[in-house]
Amino acid sequence: MQSLNAIYIYPIKSANAIRLTLSNVEEKGLQFDRRYMLINEEGKFITGRTNPELTQISVELLSTGLVIRAPKMKKLTILRDNFSRYSIASILWSSAIDAQHCHVECDAWFCSFLNQKCQLVHCDESTIRFVENKNTQVSFADGYPLLLINQRSIDQLNSRLKIPVSVLRFRPNIVINGDYPFVEDSWQKIKIGEVEFEVSKPCSRCSFINVDPKTGLVLNNEPLQTLAKFRFYEGNVDFGQNLIALNSGVIKEGDEIQVLETKGSIYYGNIDDYQDNKENILQIKYQNSNVQFSGNNQQLLLDQLAKAAIYLPFSCRRGLCGYCKVKLIAGSVKILKDEALTDAQKTAGYILACSCIPSADITICED
């Protein structure tokens, strides 16, 4: 029997996980999941992609708020009754949202921990954000309310790695024991406990999965490098499935996974078939902010920009929506997919950052 093995929530985006034996499922995701987020001075979200030390923050749920702890920091109690009564314009990927400001004491704690100016915001009832092209709300998760990971798929990945990784590298909400590895690729609709879920799309992975949640360190390019050897499709490295709840209800450990509808699976390949075998260091210049940094001819441009704290809006990461288009001013890239661009845009030099890999020094800009 396929069953629910574990439930995790991450009350603060990119902070440590809390394991639950059962959870209420709401429209925005699991109750309490990713309801808090850090933003910088410009209102842009801060995550473990650029600040892996966030993974070292432990969170304890209270009926009135949170208790958080971190290395070399005093304990902080966050009480919802003390929150500010005003909202802050915040940017989460391509979403512009109004989020509730928490408290100046919270800001001071996180500023000290991260050694940078930031603010903590809350996703309250007035915070509205929708899943792309869906009439479904989502909290501060990257794009979808819930993420499912199959432990059997983790086991297969670990059989290819020299050092096995924990399922928490992938920050799932729902961990299941499937019949076999990647059986979840073929699911369209499932039911767990009282809740039916639409299996919306595969989860495209970035360098964040290389952060060890136990230490907050990135020791190598694993497991992303190994995943790219057998889970690469149209510019993406996929692992896990994004879910949308079709009704509210309770799920709990041990619940049976009922597969209600299926679909055809994607045929995944090896990224090496699409890029040069030899890694070369090259320069990437982002003209809008006059930032230049060292990149390579192996990773997607979108991921390299994010690693340099340059966040482009994106949604599908499959070259279909066009949100991440930039203009190539100089240099060359290997194009993996460009269906979202018009012929005029292609002629004008536009490329999709999620579906191209630099092949030489490049200069890019946004409109």
N, C-alpha and C positions, 0 to 999 in steps of 0.2 A: 504493500500500500504506500502510495506517495503521501507524505505528511509534512506538516509544518514543524520545523525543528527548532527555530529560535526567532524571537522578535526583538528588534533593536530600534531605539529612538535616539536622536541627537538633538536635544533641546536647543543648543547653541550651534549654529552652522559651523562645521569643521572641528568642533570640540569632541571630546570623548563620547563613546556610546554608553547607553544604559540598556541593559537586557531586561526584558519583561516576560512574564509567563502568559500574560494576556493583555490585550489592548483594544480600546475603542477605535474603530475606523471612521473617520470623518471625511467630508468632501476634500479638505485640504491635505489629507494624509492621516497618519496615525496621530492620535491625540498627543499633544505636547511636542511633536516632532518638528524640528527646525522652525521654532517660533521666535527665535532670537538670532540676530545677525550683527556683525560689526561692519561699520562703514568708515571710509576715510574722510578727509576734509572736503573732498569733492562729492561726497555722497555715494561713491562707488563701493560695492561690497568687498570685504576682505575675507579670504579663505585660506585654507591650508596649502593651496597651490603655491602661493607666494609667502605664506607665513606658516610653515609646517609645525611651529611650536604650539599652534592652536590645538593640535591633537593631544597635547599634554595637559589640557584643562579637563578636570573631572567635574561632573555635574551630578548633583543630588536633587531630586524632585521634592518640593514641599507643596502642601495644599495652597500655600499663599505665594509661591514663587520658586526660587532656586537657591541652592548653596553651591558655590564653585570654589575649587581649590586648584592650585598650580604650583610647580616647583619654585621655591624661594619667594612665595607670595603669601600674604595673610589671607585667611578665609574671607570670602565675600558672600554676604547674604543679599539676594535680590528679591525685594518684596514688590509685588504688583501694585499694592495700595499706595506705594510711594512714587509711582511712575509720573513723569511729566504729563501735562494735559495738552501737549502740542505734538504735532507730527513733523517728520523730517523727510524732505524729498530724497528718495534713495534710488539707486540704480543697481539692479540685479540682472546681469547679462543684458538682454535687450528690453527688460521691463523697467519702466519708470513707475515707482510706487510711493505712496505716502505711508510711512511706518511710524509707529509711536515711539517717541524718545523715552528711554528708561529713566536714567537719573545721572546727574553729574558725578556722583560717587562711583557709579559703575564705569563711566567713561574714564575717570582717573585711574581706576584699577587696571583696566585694559590698556590704557596709554602706557602705564608703568611696565606692564608685562610685555607688551610688544615693542616698547621703546619708539612709539610713533603716535601721532595724534589720531584718535578714532572715537567713535561713539557707538554705544550699544542701542539697537532698536528692536522693537517688539512687533510681531504680527498679531495685532488685535482684531476684533470683529470688523473694524472699519477698514482694515488693510485689504485692498482688492487686487488680486493678481490671477490671471487666467493661464492655463496651459495653452500653448500655441495652437491656434486653430481648433480649440475645444471650448465648449461652454462649461468648463470645469475649473474651479479655483484650486490654487496650489499655494503652499506657504512659502518659505524661503529655500526650499529644495531647488536644485539647479533647473529642472524643467518639468518634472512630473511628481505627483504626490507620493508615490511609493516605488521602491526598488526591490526586486526579487532576485535572489541568488540561489542556485542549486548547489548543495554541498558536493554532489557527485561531479559537477563541473569544476569546482575547486580542487577536488582530488585529482582529476585528470591534469589540470594545470600544474599542480604540485609534482606530479610524476615527471614533468618536463623540467622542473627547476632544481638547481643544486641545493638551494635553501628553501624549504616550503614556506608558504605565507599563510596567514590567517585570513579567514573570510572577512574580518574587519578592515582589511586593506581596501575593500570595495564598498564599505559603508552601506550595507544593505539594511532594509527595514524587515524584510521577510527572508529567512533562510529555510529552504525546504530540502527534504531528501527525495530526489526524483528517482524514477526507475533506472535512468542511465544518464551519463553526462550530456548536457545541452539538449535534453528532451524539451526544455522550456522554450527553445527556439521555434517549436512547432505549435505553441499554444496561442489561441486567439481570445478565449474567454475561460476563466476558471472560477471556482467557488471554494472559499476557505471559511469554515465556520458559518457565520450568518451572512457573509458578504460575497457578492459576485464582483469580479474584477475584469476589466478589459486589459489584455496584454497589448500595450500600445506600440512599443518599438524597442529594439535593442538599445542598451545603454552604451554610448560611445565613451571610451575611457581616455583619460589624460594622465599626465605625469603625477597627479596626486596619489595614484595607487602605488607609487614607488616610495611613499612616505611610510615608515614603520610606525604604526600607532603606539607601540610600546615605548619607543624612544624619541619619536619626532624627527628622526634622521633619515636621510636618503643616502644609502651606501652605494647604490648602483642604479642601473636603469631597469631593474626588475621589480615586478613581473611584467611591466609593459612591453619590454623588449621581446620576451618569450611569447606573450600573447599575440604580438604582431606577426609571429611566424605561422600562426594557424587560425587567427580570428580577424583577419584584415578583409575589409569589403568597402570598396568605393571611397577610399580615403579615411575610413574609420577603423579603430580597433574596438570591437564590441565584446562586452562581457556583462551578463545580467539582462534583465528585462524590466522596463518601466511599466508601472501599473496605474490604472485609474479605477477607483472604487465606484461601482454602479449603484451602491446603496450604503447606508450606514449600518453598523452592527459591531459585534464582538468577534475577535479571532483569538485563539489561544494555542499554546504549544500542544502538539499531538493531533491537531485537527487534520482531517483528511483533505488532500488536494483533489478536488473533482474537476476534471477537464471537460468543459462544456462544448467548446468549439476549437477546432484546430486550423492551421494554415500551412502553406508550404514554407520550408526552411530556406534560409539564405545559404548560398554556397560560399564558404569563406576560403580565403587563400593566404599566401605568404607575402608580406610586404616587400620582401626581397625581389619578388618578381616584378615589382613596379618601381624600383629605385636602384641606384648604383650600389654595388656591394662595398665600395670603399667610402668610408666616411671622410668628408672634407669639411674643414672649418671655414666658414664664410661670414661676411658682415651683412647685417640686416639693419637698414635705416628706416625709421618711422618718421616721416617728414612732418606730421602734424605737431609733434612735440619735440622735434629735432633730437630724438633719441637714437643712438646707434649701439648695437650689441653684437656679440659673437653668436652665430647660429651654426647650423649644419645642414647637410644635404640628405638627412635621414628622416627627420620628423616633419609633421605637418606644420605649415606656417602658423596656423591658428594656435597650436600648442606652444610653439616657440615664442610667440608674442605674449601669451599668457604667462609663461615662465619669466618673461622680462617685465611683468606687471603692466602690460599693455592689453587691455581688455576690449576686444571687438564684440559688437553685438552678434549673436548667432542663435540659431534655434535647432535646426535639424541635424547639423553636422554631416549631412550626406549630400551636399551640393544641390539641394532641391529648393531651398527657400530663398537664397540670395542675400540674406541679412549680413553675412560676413564679407561682402565684396569690398575690395580695395583696388586702387589703381596702381599698376606696376609702372613706376616712373623710369626705372633703370634696372638692368640685370635680366635674369631669366629664371623661370620656374618650370617644374615638371607638373603638368596639369593632369589630375586624375579624374575630375568630373567638373563640367561647367554648364549643365543643362539649364540652370536657373538664370543664366545670363542671356541677354538678347544678342543678336549678331552685331548690333551697333555698339553695345557695351564691350564685347570681345574685341572689336576693331579699335575701340578707344583705349584698350589696354587693361580692362578690368579683369580681375581674377577672384576666385573664391578661396579665402584663407583656410577654410576647413578641408579643401580638396586639392591642395597643391603643395609641393615640396620645393624649396629653393634649390637651384642647381648652380648658382653663382651668387656673387654679391648682389644684393637687391636694394632698391629704394622704393618705398610704397607710401601711399597717403590715402586718407579717407576724404570723401566729398565734404 
